[in-house]
Amino acid sequence: MVKIEKLKEGKEKIIFLMKDTNYSFVNAIRRSVFEIPVLAIDEVEFFKNDSALYDEILAHRLGLVPLKAGKDFTSKSECGCKGKGCLKCTASCKLKAKGPCTVYSGDIKTKGFELVHSEMPLVILAKDQELEFTADAILGRAVEHTKFSPGMIWFNAYPVINLTKETELYTNLATLCPKKAILIKGNKIEIDPLKCDLCEACIEECNKNDKKPVDIKYSEKDFIVHIESFGQLDAKDIFTEAINALNANLKELAKELK
């Protein structure tokens, strides 16, 4: 039975410890994040663009603006319009601006979806420069394009750390650790397993004197998982949706095997 112990939780970031599992299962969850449906701008039609950025560059920036879809919004592949595009699967937006000014994501007039961040700079317009476009946003998955990614997820094995009596002689190890995971308390050394990323810088220093006061190994069943959201979903929801996507893929595989 997999056990989860929350270490740090916020709306946009969560860190937890997964116990009694294995690398393959945790990595499968990580990869399943790319299967979560996320709304993003997919097509842009420019009517005016006097800015210093080419249409393609500006369209790329627009695609990376995080968007929130409505509850009843669905993907084109599952919509009754059969991919033609309708209000249920395609959300529209537009923008019209004239310089001098800085155009922000909040200047986009949306319909059918919500902007996550309104202060993302898109382009700077000089005096008398104009920008006007319309765009369509659809649900997609990061396996198709990274703009559909809901956030970042990564993990590392929980460090199993053993200290010997000789460790006390190496008080300079604290200054060598890039993650500040080694703490000096009096004449003793302590290592924070949550900060340690197994870089082994401390071991390399100790090996110079042919001694091993510090021994760090990779756990094969416990893992520290980090999830950071881009804003479309809460960090906790990214984890649950990734599990749902993994379950759906496993069910589909079971059908194919039958």
N, C-alpha and C positions, 0 to 999 in steps of 0.2 A: 504494500500500500504506500503510494507516494504521499509524503508529508510536506506541507508548505508552511514556512515560518516567515512572516513579514518582518523585514528589517527597517524599511523606510517607505512611507507611502504619502503621495500627494496626488493632486489631480492630473498633473502632467508627467510625473515620474514615480516609479515604484521599484523597489529593490526587495527581493525575497530569496529565501533559501529553499531549494527543492531537495528533499532528503529521500534516500532509499529509491533511487531511480538509476538511469544510465545515460551515457552520452548520446546515444542514438535517439532516445525519446525526447530529451531536452532539445536537441538539434532539430527534430521533426517539428516541434512546436515553434521554434524560431523561424523555420522556413515557411510554416503555415501562415505567418503574419502577412506574407506576400499574397495570400489568397483572400484577404479580407476586402470586401467591396468598399471603395472610397470614391467620393465625388471629386472631380477635378475638371478644369476647363480643357476641352479637347479640340475644338475648332474655333478659329478667330477669323473674322472678316474685317479688314482694315479699309476705312473710307478715306482717312487722312492720317498721315504719320510724318510730321516734319521734324521729329526728334532725331537725336544722334544715333539711335539704335535702329537696326534693320527690323523689318516686320518679324522675321523668324526669331530673332533674339528676344524681342518683346513678347511674342507669343509663348516662348519657352518660359519666360518669367511669369506670365499669367498662369501657365499650367501648374506652377509650383506654389501658387497661393492656396493655402488650406481652406477648404469649403465644407460646410455641413449640409447634408441632404435632409429632406423632410422624412417623416416616418413612413409615409406611403410611397416614397420614391423607389423605383425598381430599375434594374439594369435593362438595357436594350434587348439582350438575348432572352430575357424572361418576360418582356412586355407583350401585351396583346397586339401592339402595332407591328409586331414582327420585325423590329429593327428600323422601321421607317422614321421613328422619332415623334414623340408626342409629349404632352405635359407630364405624363407619368414617368417617363424615362429620360427626358431631355429638359434641362433648365437653361434659361437664357439670361443674358446680362448685357449691359452696354455701358459705354463711357464716352464722354465728350468733354474735352478740356482745351484751354488756350493759355499759352504762357504770357508772362514769365511765372512759373510755378513748378512745384514738385508734385507729380501725380502719385497718389497713394492708392493702396488697395481699397481703402474706404470710399474712394471716389467712384468705384464701380457700382452702378445701379443694378441690383439683383432682383430676380423674380423666381421664386420657387426654391431658393436655398439661402444659406446664411454664411457670411464671411466670418472666419474665425479670428483673424487679425485685421484691423482696419488701418494700421499705421505702417504697413510694409511699403517702402518706396519702390515704385515701378520704373519711373523715368523722370528726367528733368527737362522741362520745356523752356526754351529761351523766349525772348520777346517775340510775339506774333506767331510763334510755332504752335501748331494745332495737332491734336490727337483725337481720333474718333474711330470707334470700332464696335462691333457686336460680337458676342461669343456664346457658344453652347457648352454646357457642362454635362458630363455623363458619369455613371458609376463604372469603375474599372478596378483592376487588380494590379498590384505591383509586379506580378510576373509578366504583365504586358508592357508596363512603363512605370518607372520609379515615381512619377508624379502622383500615382495612386497609392503611395505608401502612407499608412497612418502614423508611422513613427519608426523608432529604432529599437532593436532588441539585441542584446548580446549576453553572453554568460561565460563564466570561468569556473574551473573546478575549485572546490573548497580546499584551501591549503591545510594539510596535516603537518603541523610544526612540532618538532622535538628539540628541546634545548638541553644542553649538558651543563655541568658545573663550570666548564671552561668558557662558557658564553660570557660570564661576568668580566672576562679579560678583554672583551671586544666592545668597549663602550663607544668606539668610533663608528660602529655599524649604523647608528641612528642617522648620522650625517650622510651616509652612502645611499640610504633607501630613498628612491625617487618618489615613492608614495607616502612617505612619512609613516610607515606602518610599524617601525621599530621605536619603542619608547624606553627611555632610561628612567628607572625608579630606584633611586639610591644606588646601590651596587648591583642591581639586578636589571636584566633586559626582558621586556615583554614585547610580543609581536601581535598586532591586531590582525586576525585572519580575514576580516572584512575589507581591509585596505590592501593587504598583500595580494599582488597579482602574479606571484611566482616568477618574478624576473630573475631571481637567484643572484642578485648583485651582492648580497651579504655572504652567500656561500663562496662566491669567487674570491672575495676578500679574505675569508677564512682559509681557503685552500692555499693561499700564498705562503702560509706558515705550516702547511701539511697537517693541519688540525681541522676537525669538523665539529665545532661547538653548536652549529646550527644545521639541522636536517629538515628539509622541506620536501614533501611529497604531494602528488596530486591525488585527491580523493576520486575514486572511481564510482561513487554512488551519491555524493552530495555536490550540489552546484549552486552558485550565486547567480541569479538572473536579474538583469537590469532592463527596464523598459522605459523609454522616453517617448511621449506623445507629441505629434505635431499640432494637435488641437482638435482634429476631427472626432476623435474618440478619447475618453479618459484612459489613462494608462492601464487601469485594472480591466477595462472593457476590451482593450487590445488583446490581453492575455486570454480572456474567456472566448472572444471571437476567433482567435487562432486555434483554440482547442475545438471549437465547433467546426471550423474549416477542416481540421485534421480528421475529425470523426466523419465528416461528409465524404472526404476522399477515401477513407478506409471502407466505408459502406459501398462506395462505387467500385472499389477494388474487389470487394467480396462478391458483388454481382457478376463482375467480369470472370472471376475464378469459377463461379458456378456454371 
